[in-house]
Amino acid sequence: MIALKPPPLPAGRLNKDTRLKKRILLLLLLGICIAIPAQAASRSGKVQPSGPIADNKGTPPSVTVGKIVAVVNGERITALDIERMARPEIIRNRLNPNNPEQRAQIEEIYHQALDAHINEILVHQEALRLKTEMPESEVDKEVTRLMQQRKLNPEELEKQLKQEGMDTKSLRAQIRRRLLSQRLLGGMVARKIILPREEIAKYYEENKESFRAITEVRMAIVVYPPDVNAEAVSQRIKSGKLSFEEAVRQYSIDPATKPNKGVMAPAPWSEMSPEWRARVSAMKPGDVGELFIIPHERFQIKAQIKLLEKVGDDKVRSLAEATPEIEAILREPLLRARFEEYMQGLRSRAIVDIRGL
């Protein structure tokens, strides 16, 4: 069976390392955590690594609840803390901890998780030092929002938390910690970045097509095997001799979408790459697009989509309407640089003892 990479809907989706770092960075810029390489921290002379983060077999360490893997200004990090942070990323990347060939990827995830947790603690400690306040009502709102997202009532939430080795008290503490960090970062980092109006207007003019008031797009896809004449099949679809759904049934090699007549998960317009936005913008519901290439290490894999629905208004938003989104886009690299500078300052004053998992 040919191992397929998913079609490149969101920009940068194909590079797993980039995707991991970007996901962690975005979480951090929201006040949860950010990963800064431990090597950079060690140059401050106050980080003392004393062991590998994975064993010599390349598998993640077995988690011992009480085992201390690092101490940050006197605050302990346990192996269980890191395992909890790393587990979702390992699952998302479909990695097998028992597969030696995936050693490097899993080690990187654990390193990222440890670095992220160290930085999270440093930010929280700084928030406490500056006596940053967080009303209990804000924590209540976050708990309510979490239950709404997961479609749980309080009893169901408690049950799910128990399965994850937590309870409501520890969840609220975790949320409070995140909100404190978020408030600190908003004052120390985000508010100090000012964008010229001219720069926002220039970005708008250069990227108008991406500011249609579409919220999401629903599509179906057929992914052709490399030994099939995709051009000939595509012509049959467009001439009406073969339905798109029948083409999916006969030819598609995408195991994720084939059982559902090729229907993909709804794609948020804001997360689609410029290439995909251009591909979809000129299409109307029911249209079948042109063939395109899905990158693959060994084969030239061809695919085409059928537009099922555009959710939202297809008109281009005005500059005023698009400004908040443009500001967020332009701020991201500036936030990254400012945040890393801020974190380096915290690290330089911290005593971090990394003991290894």
Helices and strands as residue ranges (DSSP letters): H 16-29, H 38-42, E 68-72, E 75-78, H 79-92, G 100-102, H 103-129, H 136-150, H 154-163, H 168-188, G 190-192, H 197-206, G 208-211, E 212-223, H 230-239, H 244-251, G 258-260, E 267-268, G 269-271, H 274-281, E 292-294, E 301-316, H 319-348, E 352-354
